Structure formats: C-alpha cells, structure tokens
Amino acid sequence: MSSIVSSPARTIRIGSRKSQLALVQTYWVQEQLQKHFPDRTFEVHTMSTQGDKILDVPLAKIGDKGLFTKELEQGMLDNDTDLAVHSLKDLPTRLPEGLILGCVTERENPADALVVHEKHKDKQLETLPAGAVVGTSSLRRLAQLRHHFPHLAFKDVRGNLNTRLAKLDAGEYDAIILAVAGLNRLGMSDRVHQIIPPEVSLHAVGQGALGIECRTDDTEVLEILKKVLEHTPTAQRCYAERAFLRELEGGCQVPIGVNTSIEGDTLTLTGLVASLDGQRVIKDTITGATADAEQLGIELAQRLRQQGAKEILEEIFIQVNRSGGLKEVLQEQE
C-alpha cells in the first residue's frame, strides 16, 4: 500500500527563507500540497540564511556554496523541518549527505529581464546610450552583456527585489537586470521592460523553477512531492543543466549560462562559459534523449572544457579572489 495512505497523517514542516519572493514561492507550495491532502497539516517555518544577512558584500566574493540554502538544509538534517523550498538556481549541484532534490516544479519563464528607469522607457537594451549604468550582481549576466554591449557601464547591485527596484527608481542605475520569473511571481510583470533573448543572455542553471529538497530516507515526503509537484519536462531540463554546471565545477557566481528545450523525447541543451570582460565566449549545443538528460549535461561540459572553458573559469576564480569581488572586478575593467 502507498506510504501516503498507510502512514499516520503527520504534520509536514516546510522550511523557507524570509524574503518576500521566498515566502510567495513557499506558500504556493504549501497551498498545492494542502489542496491535494486537505486532511493533513503543512506548516511553514521561516529562517534567515547567510545570503539574506550579508547584503554589503558582492555575491561573487562571498562564494555561493549553500549561501541561500545551508541553514534550511541544517533544519532538515536536525529534523526541525521536513522539506525546503528553494529557487532552484540557488541550490548547489552537490547536496549534503542525507538530503536529496525531491522534485522540480513547472518552470516559469527562465529568461532575464531588462528593467529601466523611467527616463529610458523608450529604450531597449540595444539602444541604451553609451555609458548607461546597468545594475547586476551576476557574473553570468555581466560577462554576456559586456560581450554584446561593451559601450555600457556595469555596477554591482545587491538586496532583495524591492530594494533593487527602489535603487533603480531613485536614479542610482539607468537599468537593472532581473529574472522574469521573480518579477512574475511577485505580481510585478509590468516592470519587465524587455525580455532578453537567449542569443544575448543565456539564463542561469535552474532559473525559473523551484527545487524542493528533503531527506533522502523520507519516502513519505518524497512520494507526496512527486505526486503533487513534480513537472517531468522541467525536471529533465534542469537535471541536464545541473549536470552541466556540476561537471564544470562552477557555482551560480560564475559566468555559466544555459538554455534548454524539449520536443517529444528529445532534449536540446546549449551551454556557455564567458570571460568577465566578455571578450571570450565558448558556446556549444548538444541534443539527445530526455532519458539521458544528466549524461547530456556532462558531455556538453566536457566539450566546453576541451574548447578552453576550464582556463576561463580558473582565471575568473583568481580575479575575483584577488580583487575582492564583483564590485572591484568591475572597477578594474572599466
């Protein structure tokens, strides 16, 4: 008999960060679970992660190994919570022993968005004037945009989504780059001025999807997550992307971009590695069976490594650690 039916109806505790976006995502998960299991109790437990507390240091300097996930993971390992809701792009590709990526939800649009100051509402990314200041805290976005738009100036921007928008509206930036998915989930899709096409900026691994993490041996929770929340096509795409990233040994704070699509049983994965100055871009595409999603990611990473990706990533690691972070890297290369 199914463990969902046979087990006592225990209360299931959901871990979440305290940010507005994290809570919107977590309450959506809670709502879906409650809808399917009305006789059960699903409780939300919030906590602050290191990434939420350190807002005055560029992400690239702090590193990203569990920056937004470690405290949530410890909660599960200590049996204080039973699952955690993550923006999948924040979840490291190597998880602590005892934890597993239980399911991947249906993906929102994974693209990046240009959000502009009022004075540039008649402009697009390609028509912003020379020297226009564009805010981003992502090395991935920085490298790709520098490649296509070397005449623009780039400046680090931290804080939650509302904080970044407030800085833009106050005139600190001419434009900022944000994820379409985050804006949509917060009901701010009207702020999406331009969806940046993949030809210009490949998105982050897992961007737009939620990853639900739980204990490896908690078969009851795993069964519930697969039954209610798993979206197989998104999961296949994201497993390919995460395998690509893991094989390159890069975190989300490196200039690695991806794009995936599925037609029938065929998955196509495009991957990119770029230097911080945007001068060197290594990009390739692989196609194969959806059943081989992870192997496709590994093979594409190996291809890019053979084309020089390893040297670029090693160089970036040295640059960021020597300079003190993204802000200093930007100043060095102006």
C-alpha positions as CSV (number, residue, x, y, z in Angstrom):
1,M,0.0,0.0,0.0
2,S,1.2,3.6,-0.7
3,S,3.1,5.1,2.2
4,I,0.9,8.2,1.8
5,V,-2.1,6.2,2.7
6,S,-0.6,3.8,5.3
7,S,1.4,6.3,7.3
8,P,-0.2,8.3,10.2
9,A,-1.1,11.8,9.0
10,R,1.9,13.5,10.5
11,T,2.4,17.3,10.3
12,I,4.8,18.2,7.5
13,R,7.0,21.2,8.2
14,I,8.2,23.3,5.2
15,G,11.4,25.4,5.6
16,S,11.6,28.8,3.8
17,R,13.8,31.9,3.7
18,K,12.1,35.0,5.0
19,S,12.4,37.1,1.8
20,Q,9.2,38.2,0.1
21,L,9.9,36.1,-3.0
22,A,10.8,33.0,-1.0
23,L,7.6,33.3,1.0
24,V,5.4,33.7,-2.1
25,Q,7.0,30.6,-3.5
26,T,6.8,28.6,-0.3
27,Y,3.1,29.5,0.4
28,W,2.3,28.4,-3.2
29,V,3.9,25.0,-2.5
30,Q,2.0,24.8,0.8
31,E,-1.2,25.6,-1.0
32,Q,-0.7,22.9,-3.6
33,L,0.1,20.3,-1.0
34,Q,-2.9,21.3,1.2
35,K,-5.2,21.2,-1.8
36,H,-4.2,17.6,-2.6
37,F,-4.1,16.5,1.1
38,P,-6.8,18.5,2.9
39,D,-6.7,16.3,6.0
40,R,-3.0,16.9,6.6
41,T,-1.3,19.8,8.2
42,F,1.5,21.6,6.3
43,E,3.3,24.2,8.4
44,V,5.7,26.9,7.1
45,H,8.9,27.6,9.2
46,T,11.0,30.6,8.2
47,M,14.7,31.3,8.8
48,S,17.3,33.7,7.6
49,T,20.2,32.4,5.6
50,Q,23.8,33.8,5.3
51,G,22.9,35.2,1.9
52,D,20.0,37.2,3.5
53,K,22.2,38.6,6.2
54,I,25.2,39.7,4.2
55,L,24.0,42.4,1.9
56,D,27.0,44.7,1.8
57,V,29.4,42.2,0.1
58,P,29.2,41.2,-3.5
59,L,28.0,37.6,-4.0
60,A,31.0,36.7,-6.1
61,K,33.3,37.4,-3.1
62,I,31.3,35.5,-0.5
63,G,31.0,32.5,-2.7
64,D,27.8,30.6,-3.2
65,K,28.3,27.2,-1.7
66,G,25.0,27.0,0.1
67,L,24.8,30.8,0.6
68,F,21.0,30.7,0.5
69,T,20.4,27.1,1.5
70,K,22.7,25.9,4.3
71,E,20.5,26.9,7.2
72,L,17.4,25.4,5.5
73,E,19.4,22.2,5.0
74,Q,20.5,22.0,8.6
75,G,16.9,22.4,9.7
76,M,16.1,19.2,7.8
77,L,19.1,17.3,9.0
78,D,18.2,18.3,12.6
79,N,14.7,17.1,11.9
80,D,13.2,20.5,12.7
81,T,11.7,20.7,9.2
82,D,10.8,18.0,6.6
83,L,11.4,19.8,3.3
84,A,12.7,23.1,2.0
85,V,11.6,25.3,-0.9
86,H,14.4,26.8,-3.0
87,S,14.7,28.9,-6.1
88,L,16.5,26.0,-8.0
89,K,19.2,28.3,-9.3
90,D,20.3,28.9,-5.6
91,L,20.6,25.2,-4.8
92,P,24.2,23.9,-5.1
93,T,24.6,20.9,-7.5
94,R,26.2,18.9,-4.7
95,L,23.9,18.4,-1.7
96,P,24.8,17.4,1.8
97,E,24.8,13.7,2.6
98,G,21.3,12.7,3.7
99,L,19.5,15.2,1.5
100,I,18.0,14.9,-2.0
101,L,16.4,17.1,-4.6
102,G,12.9,15.7,-4.1
103,C,11.2,17.3,-7.0
104,V,11.3,20.2,-9.5
105,T,8.2,22.3,-10.2
106,E,7.0,23.5,-13.5
107,R,9.2,26.3,-14.7
108,E,8.3,30.0,-15.1
109,N,9.9,31.9,-18.0
110,P,13.6,31.4,-17.2
111,A,14.8,34.4,-19.2
112,D,16.5,37.6,-17.8
113,A,14.6,40.9,-17.9
114,L,15.7,44.4,-18.6
115,V,14.0,46.8,-16.1
116,V,14.6,50.5,-16.9
117,H,14.5,53.9,-15.1
118,E,11.5,56.0,-16.3
119,K,13.8,58.2,-18.4
120,H,14.7,55.3,-20.6
121,K,11.2,53.9,-21.1
122,D,11.6,54.4,-24.9
123,K,14.8,52.4,-25.0
124,Q,15.7,48.7,-25.3
125,L,19.0,47.1,-24.2
126,E,20.5,47.6,-27.6
127,T,19.5,51.3,-27.7
128,L,20.6,52.4,-24.2
129,P,23.1,55.3,-24.6
130,A,26.9,54.7,-24.2
131,G,27.9,54.9,-20.6
132,A,24.4,54.0,-19.3
133,V,24.8,52.3,-15.9
134,V,23.3,48.8,-15.7
135,G,23.0,47.0,-12.4
136,T,23.6,43.3,-11.9
137,S,25.1,41.1,-9.2
138,S,25.5,38.2,-11.6
139,L,28.9,37.4,-13.2
140,R,26.9,35.4,-15.8
141,R,24.8,38.4,-16.9
142,L,27.8,40.7,-16.7
143,A,30.0,38.7,-19.0
144,Q,27.4,38.1,-21.6
145,L,26.1,41.7,-21.7
146,R,29.7,43.0,-21.9
147,H,30.2,40.8,-24.9
148,H,27.2,42.2,-26.7
149,F,27.2,45.8,-25.3
150,P,30.8,46.9,-24.5
151,H,29.7,50.5,-24.5
152,L,27.5,50.1,-21.4
153,A,28.8,50.6,-17.8
154,F,28.0,47.9,-15.2
155,K,27.6,48.3,-11.5
156,D,27.0,45.8,-8.7
157,V,23.5,45.8,-7.1
158,R,22.5,43.8,-4.0
159,G,19.5,43.5,-1.9
160,N,16.1,41.8,-2.4
161,L,14.0,42.6,-5.4
162,N,12.2,45.5,-3.9
163,T,15.4,47.1,-2.7
164,R,17.0,46.8,-6.2
165,L,13.9,48.3,-7.8
166,A,14.0,51.2,-5.3
167,K,17.7,51.9,-6.2
168,L,16.8,51.9,-9.9
169,D,13.8,54.3,-9.4
170,A,16.0,56.6,-7.2
171,G,18.3,57.0,-10.2
172,E,21.3,55.0,-9.0
173,Y,21.1,53.0,-12.2
174,D,19.8,53.6,-15.7
175,A,18.6,49.9,-15.8
176,I,18.9,46.7,-13.9
177,I,18.8,43.1,-14.9
178,L,16.4,40.7,-13.0
179,A,14.8,37.3,-13.6
180,V,11.5,37.4,-15.4
181,A,10.3,34.6,-13.1
182,G,10.8,36.5,-9.8
183,L,9.0,39.6,-11.1
184,N,6.1,37.4,-12.4
185,R,5.8,35.6,-9.1
186,L,5.7,38.9,-7.1
187,G,3.0,40.3,-9.4
188,M,5.4,42.8,-10.9
189,S,5.4,41.6,-14.5
190,D,4.6,45.2,-15.5
191,R,8.2,46.1,-14.6
192,V,9.5,43.7,-17.3
193,H,10.5,46.3,-19.9
194,Q,12.3,43.8,-22.2
195,I,12.7,40.0,-22.1
196,I,16.4,39.4,-23.1
197,P,16.6,36.8,-25.8
198,P,18.9,33.7,-25.3
199,E,21.0,34.9,-28.2
200,V,22.1,37.8,-25.9
201,S,21.9,36.2,-22.4
202,L,21.6,32.5,-21.6
203,H,19.9,32.1,-18.3
204,A,21.2,30.6,-15.0
205,V,21.0,26.9,-14.3
206,G,17.6,26.1,-12.9
207,Q,16.3,29.6,-13.3
208,G,12.5,29.9,-13.1
209,A,12.0,26.5,-11.4
210,L,11.6,25.7,-7.8
211,G,13.6,22.8,-6.2
212,I,12.1,21.1,-3.2
213,E,14.7,19.4,-1.1
214,C,14.1,16.8,1.6
215,R,15.7,14.0,3.5
216,T,16.8,11.1,1.3
217,D,15.2,8.4,3.5
218,D,11.9,10.2,4.0
219,T,9.9,8.1,1.5
220,E,6.6,9.6,2.6
221,V,7.6,13.2,1.8
222,L,9.3,12.1,-1.4
223,E,6.2,10.3,-2.6
224,I,4.0,13.3,-1.8
225,L,6.3,15.7,-3.7
226,K,6.5,13.5,-6.8
227,K,2.7,13.1,-6.8
228,V,1.8,16.7,-6.4
229,L,4.6,19.0,-7.6
230,E,7.0,17.2,-9.9
231,H,6.9,18.5,-13.5
232,T,8.8,15.9,-15.6
233,P,9.8,18.1,-18.6
234,T,11.1,20.8,-16.3
235,A,12.9,18.3,-14.2
236,Q,14.6,16.7,-17.2
237,R,15.8,20.1,-18.5
238,C,17.1,21.1,-15.0
239,Y,18.8,17.8,-14.4
240,A,20.7,18.4,-17.7
241,E,21.6,21.9,-16.7
242,R,22.7,21.0,-13.2
243,A,24.9,18.1,-14.5
244,F,26.5,20.6,-16.9
245,L,27.2,23.0,-14.1
246,R,28.4,20.3,-11.7
247,E,30.8,18.8,-14.3
248,L,32.3,22.3,-14.9
249,E,32.6,22.7,-11.1
250,G,31.1,26.1,-11.2
251,G,28.7,27.7,-8.8
252,C,26.0,30.2,-9.7
253,Q,28.5,33.0,-9.2
254,V,30.5,32.1,-12.4
255,P,29.7,33.2,-16.0
256,I,28.0,29.9,-17.0
257,G,24.7,30.2,-18.9
258,V,22.3,27.6,-20.3
259,N,19.2,27.2,-22.4
260,T,17.2,24.0,-22.8
261,S,14.2,22.8,-24.7
262,I,12.3,19.6,-25.2
263,E,10.5,18.3,-28.3
264,G,8.9,14.9,-27.9
265,D,11.6,12.7,-26.3
266,T,14.4,14.9,-27.5
267,L,16.2,17.4,-25.3
268,T,18.4,20.2,-26.6
269,L,20.9,21.9,-24.2
270,T,23.0,24.9,-25.0
271,G,25.8,25.9,-22.6
272,L,28.1,28.9,-22.4
273,V,31.2,30.0,-20.5
274,A,32.5,33.5,-20.8
275,S,35.4,35.6,-19.5
276,L,34.4,38.6,-17.3
277,D,35.4,41.1,-19.9
278,G,33.1,39.5,-22.4
279,Q,35.9,39.0,-24.9
280,R,36.0,35.2,-24.9
281,V,32.8,33.2,-25.2
282,I,32.7,29.5,-25.5
283,K,29.3,28.1,-26.5
284,D,28.0,24.8,-27.8
285,T,24.8,22.7,-28.1
286,I,24.0,19.1,-27.6
287,T,20.9,17.1,-28.4
288,G,19.8,13.7,-27.2
289,A,17.1,11.6,-25.5
290,T,15.4,13.1,-22.5
291,A,16.1,9.9,-20.6
292,D,19.8,10.7,-20.9
293,A,19.4,14.3,-19.6
294,E,22.2,14.2,-17.0
295,Q,24.6,12.5,-19.3
296,L,24.0,15.2,-22.0
297,G,24.9,17.8,-19.4
298,I,28.1,16.0,-18.6
299,E,29.1,15.6,-22.2
300,L,28.4,19.2,-23.1
301,A,30.6,20.3,-20.1
302,Q,33.4,18.1,-21.3
303,R,33.1,19.6,-24.8
304,L,33.4,23.1,-23.5
305,R,36.3,22.2,-21.2
306,Q,38.1,20.9,-24.3
307,Q,37.4,24.2,-26.0
308,G,39.0,26.3,-23.2
309,A,36.3,26.7,-20.6
310,K,38.5,25.3,-17.8
311,E,41.1,28.0,-18.3
312,I,38.5,30.8,-18.3
313,L,36.9,29.6,-15.1
314,E,40.2,29.2,-13.3
315,E,41.2,32.8,-14.4
316,I,37.9,34.2,-13.1
317,F,38.4,32.4,-9.7
318,I,41.8,34.1,-9.4
319,Q,40.4,37.5,-10.5
320,V,37.5,37.5,-8.0
321,N,39.6,36.3,-5.1
322,R,42.4,38.7,-5.8
323,S,40.3,41.8,-6.3
324,G,37.8,41.3,-3.5
325,G,34.6,40.7,-5.5
326,L,32.4,41.8,-8.4
327,K,32.5,45.5,-7.5
328,E,36.3,45.6,-7.6
329,V,36.3,43.4,-10.8
330,L,34.0,45.9,-12.4
331,Q,36.3,48.8,-11.4
332,E,39.4,47.0,-12.7
333,Q,37.9,46.5,-16.1
334,E,36.3,49.9,-16.7
